[in-house]
């Protein structure tokens, strides 16, 4: 057997800290198991550390999704109390929208978008964007609205139930046709459930602010307009109308200076009067789809060539 030289002993004493040439070529076959075991142990420890980090990153999207559900449950609880603060309930719906936007970003950041995360996200959305807006709107109409007839009260309850059903259908349809990746999310088929919930919650915020500003007439008008918004947003969620994804389509990548100034103006309006800005903005987005569809149909009718009916020339 060959004698082990000082080079091998220096690499053995310093662990894996020696130079690559100190242990790349062992001096005898007996040295190979020792060095390979050390190398395997080092790689195993490194893999364990990486897996622990990845598990901690994958944990964050689920926590954001559960935060979405907790905010929706909090909005329902606040609206159900005797001294309900409807502004706080509406703010919790918007907080759920923030958590809903974060969980997808965190999942794509961790490169771990799974079907489990999609199903959990839809279950949280049915609480925050289905049950919570309908519950808050119905409680607001019951506590601060006029004394409705029993049939009208039942009709308003049916509108709330229809909104919840449409939100469930919308989310089920999204689960079936959903594809992972940012490139598949530049538009939505039907009004997205966060957009519908945002329109209802923003109208409630605006109505509460009008009441605090002693604008009683406008407050009552917006309160009477609330059932129609609830019904319209519910039907738009299950419609075949396309809605753009504002962030992915209009805010990502290189944009013009005019668009930058527009976004800056909207941010300043949010700082100055966020209740009115959110109300007008979300209602405009909800009405965007039907208005764009009507304009598209009118243009198509105008540019359609007029074909003469058969036999018209003969009769002439």
Secondary structure, 3 states (H helix, E strand, C coil): CCCCCHHHHHHHHCCCCCCHHHHCCCCCHHHHHHHHHHHHHHHHHHHHHHHHHHHHHHHHHHHHHHHHHHHHHHHHHHHHCCCCCHHHHHHHHHHHHHHHHHHHHHHHHCCCCCHHHHHHHHHHHHHHHHHHHHHHHHHHHHHHCCCCCHHHHHHHHHHHHHHHHHHHHHHHHHHHHCCCCHHHCCEEECCCHHHHHHHHHHHHHHHHHHHHCCCHHHHHHHHHHHHHHHHHHHHHHCCCCEEECHHHHHHCCCCCHHHHHHHHHHHHHHHHCHHHHHHHHHHHHHHHHHHHHHHHHHHHHHHCCCCCCCCHHHHC
